[in-house]
Amino acid sequence: MVDLRVEIVPGLVLKNPVLSASGTFGYGREYASYFDVAKLGAVITKGLSLKPKIGNPGVRITETACGMLNAIGLENIGIDSFLANELPVLQNLGADVIVNIFGNNQNDYAAIAAKLDQVEGIRALEINISCPNVKAGGIQFGTDPESAARLVAAVRKATTLPLITKLSPNVTDITAVARAVADAGSDALSLINTLLGLAIDLENKRPVLGNVTGGLSGPAIKPVALRMVYQVVQAVSIPVIGIGGIASAEDALEFLMVGAAAIEIGTANFINPQIGIEIVEGIRDYLDQRKYLKITDFIGCLQS
């Protein structure tokens, strides 16, 4: 049987390359009744801040053609509640855990990273510098290479955990941001976060979402995500995790083929709660049928 293990950074070896995308998998326990979440490469938590956050008001999700718009606004229970109530559950389930973090400013990011440093059961941090649905933090860092680099450098000083920086597609040149955060100490990159979009209620002559705009995700963004992952893989020497519209093993294999070291599943979790384990099995079947011994022999095999 093919060896699906991938090494995201030195010392961070995952059992397979299929991860849950932050914000679509809760804190992990929500999906445990559907399948054994420990069989995923890792569970990436909902984004966590120093203090609990209530998120945006009004309508926060709407369906679109081949996807959805969300403006949740990073609602979460806060890091202390997560450590006390949610992390122990994930540990008991046997899941590998990557914690997604965010803050309103650089000090917030550094403080939460320091708080998580050396916490047993946390394999890495994913730094969210790319959420388009909050007015402070998030995308304001992710769209400027210099700001992104300063933020990552501050987090790097605050923790010994491996750092994965999640990039925004809402930029002119994503490779410039990728190179900047790689140089600042990020061990890996994940991309893309959602594309900024708008939905209109024609009858009421108003935006559908209470936040006016929201993040577009789902199959509609896959070609954009695939192109950006391909570009970033060529631009940096650190591992890249692909995200965006992945809803099948075939989708995941395309991202791996262009050089992604792993992939994250987002919106598809809402459609089929068991999609994660189905994609793991689909990747294994595909590679077994083609006599691959290791998934690393397949990653980056695109011929151009």
LINFEN-V919860 format. One record per helix or strand. SS is the DSSP state (hx for helix, st for strand). FROM is the first residue (numbers start at 1). LEN is the number of residues. If there is no record, write none. Layout:
ss->{SS/SS}
from->{FROM/FROM}
len->{LEN/LEN}
This chain:
ss->{st/st/st/st/hx/hx/st/st/st/st/st/st/hx/st/hx/st/hx/hx/st/hx/st/st/st/st/st/hx/st/hx/st/hx/hx/st/hx}
from->{3/6/12/18/29/37/42/48/53/61/67/76/79/97/106/122/139/145/162/174/188/195/200/206/213/219/239/249/262/268/275/294/295}
len->{1/4/3/3/3/3/3/1/1/4/4/1/15/5/11/7/4/14/5/10/4/4/2/2/5/17/5/9/4/4/15/1/3}
